[in-house]
Amino acid sequence: PQLQLLVATPRPPRVALVGEIEFPGVYTLSGSQSGSSSQSSLPALVDGIQAAGGITLNADLRQVMLQRRMPGEPASFKRVSLDLMQLLQEGDQLQNPLLHDGDTIRVPRADQPVAESVEVATANFSPKTIQVYILGEVIGGGSISIPANTPLIQGIMAAGGPQFGRANKSNVELIRLNRNGTVERRRFRLDLSQGASNAKNPPLRQGDVVIVNRSGIALMSDTITAITQPLTGLVNVWALVQLVQDQR
């Protein structure tokens, strides 16, 4: 007999992503459709990083490690160091290889703050949108969905912007829960002319909380209102009592 075997549906590869990844773990990746063919192409390295939520702020993209098991027994592995900054800055596709089943991607932690972190923040190494919380003296505060890596000031503007006369533009807090369980709290000045900057206008991450605090005038006004409002109610009651007595 003559047999002809055709792959009807290729099994999507399962890869592991560890290190400075937002959601490390094992992922089953599906490739993109190529033309009119029903076959799916293999996913690339960046596809795997995007599926795991993107990289963290501390990721070192110049030393990403790809580990692949070679066929045969006993088990042997091949490790390749990749520089994703070359892919980002020069479009070097050799730094974005296709992934195979069983691959492991390790994104190391940078010893020093990454000099190109603002440039990385605008790349597609993260999901399209993230959920953050903009609270305090803003027009439309609450939980909002914004594009990934949106800078702090642009995130506040996406929530309607600061309330005129009530927002303290010199006291904007960014609260971030780190992966090790610690909480990072930083203060910034709201300068609408400030471009993206780690020091003055950092990119937002999934789950960040931004608080636009009250100005001194707003705090004083709210305090006076809280004190005088109960007295206003008593005055109204007393006026009603006097009106009833006068009608008798």
Buried (B, 14 or more C-beta within 10 A) or exposed (E): EEEEEEEEEEEBBBBBBBBBBBEBEEBEBBBEEEEEEEEBBBBBBBBBBBBBBBBBBBBBBBBBBBBBBEEEEEEEEEEEEBBBBBBBEEEBEEBBBEBBBEBBBBBBEBEEEBEEBBEBBBBEBBBEEBEBBBBBBBBEBEEBEBBBBBBBBBBBBBBEBBBEEBBBBEBBBBBBBEEEEEEEEEEBEBEEEBEBBBEBBBBBBBEBBBBBBBBEEBEEBEEEEEEEEEEEEEEEEEEEEEEEEEEE
